[in-house]
Structure formats: C-alpha cells, structure tokens
Amino acid sequence: MLTPTQLENDTTMELEELRTGIEAELARRKLAERKPADDRQVVQVVEERPPSAGTLRLELARCGKQRCKKCERGEGHGPYWSLYFRHNGKLTSRYVGKTIADNLHMPGVT
C-alpha cells in the first residue's frame, strides 16, 4: 500500500506505470472470471497487441455449425478481441468482445 507521501514524491511516470499495472491486473481478473469458448476455431488473427496482462488478439473465428455459410466460405465471424495469457503454465484465452473499452488503458493498446 502506498502512503500519501509516497504518492506525492513519485514521478508522473512512476504513477502512470503503477496505474497501468493496476488496470492490467483488474482486466486480467475480470477476464479470468469469464467462461472460455473452447469450441471456437480461429480463422485469422486480424491484429495483436501485447499488454502486460497477456496478448490481445483481434481474430476472425469459426462457429462450428455445419450449415454456417460464412464458415463454409472461410470468412468466419468477427473480428472479436481475445486475451491470451499463461495460467499455471498453460496458455489460456478469454473472450473480450467486439470492442475494447476506451477507458481500458493497457500498455500497447491505443
């Protein structure tokens, strides 16, 4: 826990790094609570952004339904953001959504 004196004496850059770390940890915890979509298949990675909480990827995905015309044509659905991170040594992904909240500040994410 930081004291008021430490907050006053830290540089702006140190406070920004602290805020970034806290926001990244809060985002990681929120995403860890979500149920993973194990049945989806990534068609294409559209964009990738490496924040400290893991790697954000904008992906097109297949739904897995046999009669889906988009998947049949190879287009897939999306793009959707997913966060990839290591949990207990295993690579894990969590669905984030179609957009990333503007107030979610993470390093490398603009």
Secondary structure, 3 states (H helix, E strand, C coil): CCCHHHHHHCCHHHHHHHHHHHHHHHHHHHHHCCCCCCCCEEEEEEEEECCCCCEEEEEEEECCCCCCHHHHCCCCEEEEEEEEEEECCEEEEEEEECCCCCCCCCCCCC
